[in-house]
Structure formats: structure tokens, C-alpha cells
């Protein structure tokens, strides 16, 4: 495994940031000892099965030592570091893509080599698209500041959430005749199949399987062909419809009288028709223009049509069809939100989706939707990148992705803002990509504006949900990052392949 050496100046800054840091869901410290290897493997497995993170080798936990006394260095037991690297290649199943290893030079503050030059090593673990176990050692995930060995039930649940398993592939007790619909005949036409034995055709296309001697449709077949799949799947405590809500104002006002402009609309039917109907409803709504709450003025929503359609297609194709929740499309005065049940499949996160594109949670649905005579725009992973490109061409802010994981049902929401982005945003966004966060002084310097205007820009970006303040910072030392990077690990990783930030002391 390749280890990257970090220049001394950058290393000093990064270690300085680590010295006061506590362990968290995405950050852990370990001294290098003979017993370290097994625990380090557990942490790497747990982080890969969670949201990724950084394991710092050669530094003690803050509860044991403070300040520079935390730095024992990997020189305390270099053989253990070598053993860990070997076991990373052999002891995880399925094999894990090798984590990035960084070696940071620093004077040691404790141990037998105290005061002498040494090194701290960072093991940067990314969220994995798979679910990993330690050979003969269990399957782990990450808690707030530690590891948890999962039960068989928890491993199965994680496999569904990651998209390793898809509910769309499971057989469901629905009579085949319920699927002999107009959508089924359109599908046959698109596939070039003749009308014949339905059971045989479903089996040959992978949309059914034989269970106890009887042909049973997979959930994907019910979703693709049934006139009301949501009703048929209700017996499995699942939903499959789309709800459209149009609000008066910029937020949902809870209470006895919701601030809805009109009655909610429910879109039902086979998925191909749901997509077309939902897109048409949204575009018709936007074409009318929305009267801004309390102003009397109408505003035109100017999102590219392709972006709206792709957001809806992605919600339908990538939702978790085990869950008892509909897709929600919410239109506000200043934005559209499309909320899909389920988390991000594979290794996708809000932070990397612009680069990585989408990952099919339900490939059986995606593949067969393409076979209808007039297929939705399914670009095999390129659709999300198209959304970012189209929003940029329209001079709008990029799509904002948010994972809601602390609710009863996990959801992913993409927000399209109806705001022209100022020219400064591109430079600010690039700065955050390279440095992890940005302060008022940085905005002043890179955008060449005064302090007051920089403060107003930061305040507006925070109000729109584009930026969040870094935790633990005082008002005079405030800095901001994207909501998807609001932890110490994201800022830390952004420094490893870059120069020391200009704002560094």
C-alpha cells in the first residue's frame, strides 16, 4: 500500500488541528501497540460501513493525554503498522478498496522517543458501496465515538440501505393477471415481444421467479405494470405513490391550517406513468407563476426542464421500496424539493454526488424502464452530473442534496433553488472544495469585496442552506462549510492534498 508523505508545514498545521480534537463518528485516535491491529481493523471496517472517517495512528485519546503529550508517533511500534497494512488486504470481506494512508512528520511529545522527530499516520476511510466484515471477526458500524458489532438483522438492514440488496428483486404475492395492463402491453411493444404466456415472459425478463412451484412476480414487476402498485404493496407495509404539495411562502407552517395553496395531489399508477404525470403537474404549476407570499408579485421559476425531470426520475428509480412512505415533491416560493424514501445507495454521499453521479439501488427497475417505447431520461449514472451542469448554465445554484437519517424513515431530498447565484459563489465553492471551510476574511480576499458585503453574502448563503457554521467556533473566529462537510474529518481531508490554508496561523 502506498503511503503519501505530507510536507512539514502542512503536517504541523494538521496535527495542530488534531491535538484538541475529540473522537467522533468520523474520527478516532489510537496509539500504536501490539493490540492495536485488531481494534484498528474494527474501526476501519466500521467507518467503511458508516460514513467514512479518519483513523489517526500514533496519537492517544484526549481522555488519556492532552496537548502535545498525545503524540507518541508510529515509531512506538512500526511492526504493528506494517501488520495492519497487510491485514487490510486480507482480513476484510468483501475486499475493501485500500484506504489512503498519509504520513505526517512531527516532533514526538510522549513516549521513549519524546522530543525526537517522528510521524503520525492518518488512515482515510471512504464510505464503501458494500457491507464489509472482518474474516472470522464480525461486522461493525460506527457509533458517535466508537464501534458497534452488528447483529445479523442489522447487517441485512444495512445491505438494503446500501443497495447491496434491493426490495425490487423480492417476490410478492400478487396475481399475475393484475399486471396484464396497458403498461404491460406497452412494455412488450418496446421489448419487441409478442403477446404470449405472461408467466414465461416475466421469468425470461427476470421480473418473476418460481416460489414453491408457482410463478410469483418480483416487486419491480408490480411497480412497472400494475395500475395501482401502491395499493397492491400496502399489504407489505410499503408505499409507491408520489405526493405533490404547493406551499404559500418559503417554509412549511405547522398548525391546524397548513399553508398550502391548494389541495395536495397524489400521483398513482405504473412507474412510467407516475414519472410523466408528476413532471407534467410540476411544469404546469411552475408555468402559471407563483404569487410571492404577502407581496402580490408573481415570480417565475426558471429551472431547466431536464433538471426537474431528472430529479423526479431519480426519486422514483432510487427510492427504497421497502419503506412505508411516498415520494414528496414540495414547491415553495423560492425552491422545489423532491424527497425520496431511503438513504444514498452505494458509496454516494451528499459531498461526492456531483462527481460520482448516481448509483442504482434498483437496477431491475432502471433497466426495464428503458425498454418502454417512450422511456424516461435514465442516463445510467450521468443524470446527476447533467443536473449540476444545467443549473450552472442557467446561472442557478447547484442542486443541494440532504440526507435525513435521524427520522423514523430515512430520506434523501434534492433542493433546486430559484436563485441566480452571484459570481462570487463559484470562487467560494472552489475554495471550500480545496480548504474545507471559508471565513469572512477569505471571502473578502478572493471575491475582492468589503467586509460588510462578504458578511451579507455569507448570511444569505447560510439562510438558503448552502453553508453552515463550523461547530465549536466563536463569533470572531467563525468559518463556514457546506452542510455535507460539517464535521472535522471533511475539513481535515481537504487539507491533505493541498497547501496550508492561507487563513492558517
URZIUR-V182682 format. One record per residue. N is the residue number from 1. RES is the residue in one letter. NEAR is the number of other C-alpha atoms within 8 Angstrom. D_FIRST is the distance of its C-alpha to the first C-alpha in whole Angstrom. Layout:
n={N:N}
res={RES:RES}
near={NEAR:NEAR}
d_first={D_FIRST:D_FIRST}
//
This chain:
n={1:2:3:4:5:6:7:8:9:10:11:12:13:14:15:16:17:18:19:20:21:22:23:24:25:26:27:28:29:30:31:32:33:34:35:36:37:38:39:40:41:42:43:44:45:46:47:48:49:50:51:52:53:54:55:56:57:58:59:60:61:62:63:64:65:66:67:68:69:70:71:72:73:74:75:76:77:78:79:80:81:82:83:84:85:86:87:88:89:90:91:92:93:94:95:96:97:98:99:100:101:102:103:104:105:106:107:108:109:110:111:112:113:114:115:116:117:118:119:120:121:122:123:124:125:126:127:128:129:130:131:132:133:134:135:136:137:138:139:140:141:142:143:144:145:146:147:148:149:150:151:152:153:154:155:156:157:158:159:160:161:162:163:164:165:166:167:168:169:170:171:172:173:174:175:176:177:178:179:180:181:182:183:184:185:186:187:188:189:190:191:192:193:194:195:196:197:198:199:200:201:202:203:204:205:206:207:208:209:210:211:212:213:214:215:216:217:218:219:220:221:222:223:224:225:226:227:228:229:230:231:232:233:234:235:236:237:238:239:240:241:242:243:244:245:246:247:248:249:250:251:252:253:254:255:256:257:258:259:260:261:262:263:264:265:266:267:268:269:270:271:272:273:274:275:276:277:278:279:280:281:282:283:284:285:286:287:288:289:290:291:292:293:294:295:296:297:298:299:300:301:302:303:304:305:306:307:308:309:310:311:312:313:314:315:316:317:318:319:320:321:322:323:324:325:326:327:328:329:330:331:332:333:334:335:336:337:338:339:340:341:342:343:344:345:346:347:348:349:350:351:352:353:354:355:356:357:358:359:360:361:362:363:364:365:366:367:368:369:370:371:372:373:374:375:376:377:378:379:380:381:382:383:384:385:386:387:388:389:390:391:392:393:394:395:396:397:398:399:400:401:402:403:404:405:406:407:408:409:410:411:412:413:414:415:416:417:418:419:420:421:422:423:424:425:426:427:428:429:430:431:432:433:434:435:436:437:438:439:440:441:442:443:444:445:446:447:448:449:450:451:452:453:454:455:456:457:458:459:460:461:462:463:464:465:466:467:468:469:470:471:472:473:474:475:476:477:478:479:480:481:482:483:484:485:486:487:488:489:490:491:492:493:494:495:496:497:498:499:500:501:502:503:504:505}
res={X:X:X:X:X:X:X:X:X:X:X:X:X:X:X:X:X:X:X:X:X:X:X:X:X:X:X:X:X:X:X:X:X:X:X:X:X:X:X:X:X:X:X:X:X:X:X:X:X:X:X:X:X:X:X:X:X:X:X:X:X:X:X:X:X:X:X:X:X:X:X:X:X:X:X:X:X:X:X:X:X:X:X:X:X:X:X:X:X:X:X:X:X:X:X:X:X:X:X:X:X:X:X:X:X:X:X:X:X:X:X:X:X:X:X:X:X:X:X:X:X:X:X:X:X:X:X:X:X:X:X:X:X:X:X:X:X:X:X:X:X:X:X:X:X:X:X:X:X:X:X:X:X:X:X:X:X:X:X:X:X:X:X:X:X:X:X:X:X:X:X:X:X:X:X:X:X:X:X:X:X:X:X:X:X:X:X:X:X:X:X:X:X:X:X:X:X:X:X:X:X:X:X:X:X:X:X:X:X:X:X:X:X:X:X:X:X:X:X:X:X:X:X:X:X:X:X:X:X:X:X:X:X:X:X:X:X:X:X:X:X:X:X:X:X:X:X:X:X:X:X:X:X:X:X:X:X:X:X:X:X:X:X:X:X:X:X:X:X:X:X:X:X:X:X:X:X:X:X:X:X:X:X:X:X:X:X:X:X:X:X:X:X:X:X:X:X:X:X:X:X:X:X:X:X:X:X:X:X:X:X:X:X:X:X:X:X:X:X:X:X:X:X:X:X:X:X:X:X:X:X:X:X:X:X:X:X:X:X:X:X:X:X:X:X:X:X:X:X:X:X:X:X:X:X:X:X:X:X:X:X:X:X:X:X:X:X:X:X:X:X:X:X:X:X:X:X:X:X:X:X:X:X:X:X:X:X:X:X:X:X:X:X:X:X:X:X:X:X:X:X:X:X:X:X:X:X:X:X:X:X:X:X:X:X:X:X:X:X:X:X:X:X:X:X:X:X:X:X:X:X:X:X:X:X:X:X:X:X:X:X:X:X:X:X:X:X:X:X:X:X:X:X:X:X:X:X:X:X:X:X:X:X:X:X:X:X:X:X:X:X:X:X:X:X:X:X:X:X:X:X:X:X:X:X:X:X:X:X:X:X:X:X:X:X:X:X:X:X:X:X:X:X:X:X}
near={4:5:8:7:7:11:8:9:7:12:12:11:10:10:10:8:8:7:10:9:7:8:11:9:11:12:14:15:12:13:12:14:9:7:6:11:12:7:8:11:12:11:14:10:15:14:16:16:15:10:9:13:14:12:15:13:14:17:13:12:12:11:5:7:9:10:7:9:10:15:12:17:14:15:9:11:10:9:6:12:11:8:9:11:9:8:10:11:10:7:9:14:9:8:9:11:4:7:9:9:11:13:12:15:13:12:10:17:11:12:8:5:8:10:8:7:8:11:14:15:12:12:12:13:13:11:13:12:11:11:13:14:12:13:8:4:6:9:12:15:14:15:8:6:10:10:11:9:8:11:6:6:7:8:11:8:8:9:12:11:13:16:13:12:8:11:11:11:11:8:10:8:6:9:8:10:5:8:12:11:10:7:11:11:10:10:11:11:11:10:8:6:7:6:7:5:6:8:9:7:9:11:11:7:7:8:13:14:11:8:7:4:5:6:10:14:17:14:12:12:12:14:12:13:15:15:9:9:14:13:8:9:11:9:7:6:9:13:14:13:12:13:12:13:13:11:15:12:10:9:7:8:6:7:5:4:5:8:10:10:7:7:6:9:7:8:11:12:12:15:10:10:8:13:13:9:9:12:11:8:8:8:9:8:8:10:8:6:10:9:10:12:8:4:6:7:6:8:9:8:9:5:11:9:7:7:12:10:11:13:10:12:12:9:12:11:11:12:11:12:11:9:11:8:9:11:14:12:12:11:11:12:13:9:11:11:12:14:12:14:15:12:13:11:13:12:11:14:7:10:7:8:11:9:6:7:12:11:9:11:14:13:7:11:11:11:8:8:11:9:10:12:8:4:10:10:8:11:6:6:10:9:13:12:10:9:13:11:8:10:15:10:7:8:8:13:12:10:11:9:9:9:11:10:8:5:6:4:9:12:12:14:12:12:11:12:11:11:7:7:8:5:6:7:8:7:10:12:8:8:11:12:8:9:12:15:12:13:10:12:7:9:13:12:8:8:9:7:9:7:9:6:8:12:9:8:8:10:8:8:10:11:7:7:8:10:12:11:11:12:6:4:9:6:5:4:7:11:11:11:14:11:9:7:10:12:8:7:10:10:12:10:10:12:15:9:6:8:6:9:7:4:5:6:2}
d_first={0:4:7:10:13:16:19:22:24:22:20:24:25:22:23:26:26:24:27:29:27:28:26:26:25:22:21:21:21:20:21:18:20:20:21:19:16:18:20:16:15:19:18:15:17:20:19:17:21:23:22:19:18:17:16:17:16:18:21:24:26:29:31:31:30:31:31:29:29:26:24:23:19:16:18:20:18:15:15:15:12:10:12:11:7:8:11:9:9:12:15:15:18:18:14:13:11:7:9:9:8:11:13:16:19:22:25:25:28:28:27:28:26:28:29:26:23:20:17:17:13:13:11:13:14:16:19:18:21:21:22:19:20:19:20:23:23:24:23:23:24:24:28:29:27:26:25:27:27:28:31:32:34:31:28:31:32:28:28:31:30:27:28:27:30:33:37:38:37:40:43:46:50:51:54:53:56:55:53:55:56:56:52:52:54:52:49:51:52:49:47:50:51:55:56:56:55:53:51:50:49:47:45:44:43:41:43:44:44:46:46:49:51:51:49:48:46:43:43:42:45:47:45:46:49:51:54:53:49:49:53:51:48:50:50:47:47:45:46:46:48:47:49:50:52:53:54:56:54:50:50:51:54:54:57:60:61:57:57:57:59:59:59:55:55:53:52:52:52:49:46:47:50:48:46:49:52:49:48:52:53:51:52:55:55:53:56:59:57:57:59:57:58:61:62:63:61:59:56:54:51:49:46:45:46:43:41:43:43:39:39:42:40:37:38:40:37:35:37:36:39:40:41:44:44:45:44:45:46:47:49:50:52:49:46:45:43:42:40:39:38:35:32:29:27:24:21:24:25:28:26:24:27:28:25:24:28:29:27:30:31:34:33:36:38:37:37:41:42:41:44:47:49:48:45:43:41:37:35:32:30:31:34:33:31:35:36:35:36:39:40:39:41:44:43:42:39:36:36:35:33:34:33:35:34:36:39:41:39:36:37:35:37:37:40:41:43:46:46:46:43:43:42:40:38:36:35:35:32:30:30:29:26:25:26:26:30:33:36:40:40:37:39:42:40:38:41:43:46:47:46:49:47:44:45:47:44:41:44:45:41:41:44:42:39:37:36:36:36:33:34:35:37:40:42:42:39:38:35:34:32:31:32:29:27:29:27:25:22:23:24:21:19:21:21:17:17:21:24:25:28:31:33:31:33}
//
